Amino acid sequence: MPEAEMGPTQTIVLVGQNLYFLGQVENIAEPRGYETLRATTEEAFWRHYNRRPPSLVLVDLEGEQPVWTSVVPALRSENPDTPIIAFGPHEDTATMDQARTLGCSAAMSKGEFHRDLAKIVDELVSG
């Protein structure tokens, strides 16, 4: 079966509880050939990871803090090359700094995330 008929071979995992962002990521990523998965728990993240390591991890900083503060450094240790992009409220600079310290490649406001998501995925696709 041709690869295109087999479905996506790469994934983007969204770590967070808010379904709004999942739809936004799916709308950008899936036409570009990426499967989008959501992990609301650390166990769910590693289940997705063990099935297929993601090409990109997106972290909703308004999600459950114990989940993302555990996943980010563990993933960074397991696979240091995986891009990890965090996003949250623009005024919460302390949490964005924490995300960077834990190993996120970038931390941005939700507005920047909305604006730049297509560019982020396109850069991933072009490799």
Secondary structure, DSSP 4 states (H G I P E B T S, - for coil): --HHHH--SEEEEEESS-HHHHHHHHHHHGGGTEEEEEESSHHHHHHHHHHS--SEEEEETTS-HHHHHHHHHHHHHH-TTS-EEEEE-TT-HHHHHHHHHHT-SEEEEHHHHHHHHHHHHHHHHH-
